Structures are given as C-alpha cells and as structure tokens.
C-alpha cells in the first residue's frame, strides 16, 4: 500500500523535518524517519554506544517492539501516532537527571495544547484546546485517559528519551479503553509534522535553559512549569512501588529532584519511581 493510502494519516518527510529543525548551533543534529523499527529507544541506545552525537532524533512510522514504563508493550497502527526518541548527553549533576523525562513531558503537553487550539465558533472569542495534563512522572492524560507516554533510559554516558503520542488513533484501534488520542478528543489536527516540530522546538528551549543553569529546576522555571501542568498534585494516589508494596496518600509536591512527595499515614515520603494510580 502507498504511504498515502490513508489520507487521514499522511506520512512524515525526513528531509522537510531535518530542514526545519537542524540548524548551526542548535540542539538537533540529525533527524531520521524510518518506516518501521522494533524500538526507537533501543536503536538510539545502540547508536549512543557507537558515539552518536547529542541531538540525534529517530522517528518511526510504526514500532513493533515499543515499551512503556515498567516494561509494558506499546503498539499502534502505522502513522497513527508520533513515535520518536532523542539522544541527550546533559552536562548536569547526576542528581538532576530525574528532571529529563519531566522536561520532555512539559515540552510535549505544551505543544499539544498549543497545536490543538482553535478559535471558538460561538463568537465569544478565546481558544479551545485539548486539555492535556501531566500525570507524574511522565504520562499525558486527557481527563483520566492516557494520551501519551514518555520513557527515559540510560545508554552508557547518554540518555535516550522516547515519546509515544496517540494522534490519529480511532476508538476501535485503542489497545485499552483507558487510552485516547487527539482525533478522539476532537483535535483539528491530522498532519503530525507541525506537532513534532513544535514538540522538538519546545524541548530545545527548555533543555538549553535547564542545562545552561546546571540542571537547576528552580531558576530555569522547569519545576514551576511542571507543577502547573501536573494533575497528580492534590490527588489521593496509590503508588505501586518497583520493588513491590504500595504507598497510599495525598500527592503534595514535586521536590527539587523531580520526585513525588506523598503525604501518607507515616508522614511525607518521596518517591523516585513507581506506578501512580489516581484514586477516585
């Protein structure tokens, strides 16, 4: 079938993306689009081991062995989403690296909200956008349904950050009923290229500021921006810990290392990793 077989899902064009994003002195050094791969994260991790530079971007039209957090499998029909990874080598203290996936979350959710905004036809003015929010640490939600996931992994002395964002996925194609897509949410957006450009430009802006300030989430404004977009804060949560066991309480804050602060039966506990469930 031609790559134009589904007109609601136009293909991405590597040359156009490279021309729009790669510039002298910019973060993005190369942008590649492949028709299919097992995992963009795994591919870039291998490239990192071979000395690939920071700012390498790999995008795929279909991912056959994608993984979400906690090793969950993630898959979608060809060209129905944005599936890409970026290679980073941030020169910041190791204690600041937990902010990288949160930074990616801010970039993605900000781009989604901006690119899905459209003027109201009622004549009252103003803009309406998909009300995407962040669930700690790095899921995008619309209401209680998942729109996107982010996975950051160490690759030697580098970090690889992968994003899977549902764009044109239809209700009948959802892998689970708790997922959603921009199309299902009524977003006037079918061409993924402008959205990808917006995400990567926003990411570069935040990343440049954050790294220039030594990974400080306060002076860079990153912690404030994340908290403003995080729907987990103030909620009753249950955290399923990686080593087993659960922690229940109220999500109170995001600390200076990007950890979730949960006020539970034994006082405040900071959580650096875990599967958060928003308790109704």
Buried (B, 14 or more C-beta within 10 A) or exposed (E): EEBEEBEEBBBBEBEEBBEBBBEEEEBBBBBBBBEEBEBBBBBBBEBBEEEBEBBBBBBBBBBEEBBBBEEEEBBBBBBBBBBBBBBBBBEBEEEBBBBBBBBBBBBBBBBBBEBBBEEEEEEEEEEBBBBBBBBBBBBBBBEEBBBBBBBBBEBEEBBBBBBBBBBBBEEEBBBEEEBBBBBBBEBEBBBBBEBBBBBBBBBBEBBEBBBEBEBBBEEBBBBEBBBEBBBBBEBEBBBEEEEEEEBEBBBBBBBBBBBBBBEBEEEEBEBEBBBBBBEE
